Amino acid sequence: QVQLVESGGGLVQAGGSLRLSCAASGRTFSGYAMGWFRQAPGKEREFVAAISGTGGSPTYADSVKGRFTISRDYAKNTVYLQMNSLKPEDTAVYYCAARAWAISYYSSNYNYWGQGTQVTVSS
């Protein structure tokens, strides 16, 4: 079992930066691929970024590529999403998710979810 808790959301002006954190419970963290998804009001949940259980193959949605960076710290059982050059269209609730080993673009393939953290980017 994996339990996830996101933090680090907030209000930032366009062009600013935030770093989201997702703290995972237990030793199982190292065996799971981790993903970040986001959902804005009136929109479906969309893929943002993912990283494999081994820390390889970081993958990004085209909309955030070059601006966001996903990483994980096994010693801290934490995955991060560094968000730079934020745009108003990045405003959403950001969710951390976990699945066994391999990354996926699809939210339905993730077994565990955090509660989400709100990111609001003002113009």
Secondary structure, 3 states (H helix, E strand, C coil): CCCEEEECCEEEECCCCEEEEEEECCHHHHHEEEEEEEECCCCCCEEEEEECCCCCCCEECCCCCCCEEEEEEHHHCEEEEEECCCCHHHCEEEEEEEEECCCCCCHHHCCEECCCEEEEEEC
